[in-house]
């Protein structure tokens, strides 16, 4: 009887804990807003941006919103966007990514 109560209590705790874990799945509107934020950030902070393309991989093991894509058809990037206030938290630039604009090297330019 005691083991059954312990087991049920443990099961209840696990289920309640699962209710508060964010799965990282974002709806289309959130992803679209994140993409607009990223495009604005890149265009306002980097030189010679002709095109910004996005892919459909938004996975992040920690549950955050990750936006991936390419600029100018070749240089890849990964951007972590805060899904609450849609600010850019970090950006990973792959080889060939354009340089930062001179005025945006010391501080992030408005986007």
Secondary structure as UniProt FT lines:
FT   HELIX           2..19
FT   HELIX           28..45
FT   STRAND          52..54
FT   TURN            61..62
FT   STRAND          65..71
FT   TURN            72..74
FT   STRAND          75..81
FT   TURN            83..85
FT   STRAND          88..93
FT   TURN            95..96
FT   HELIX           102..104
//
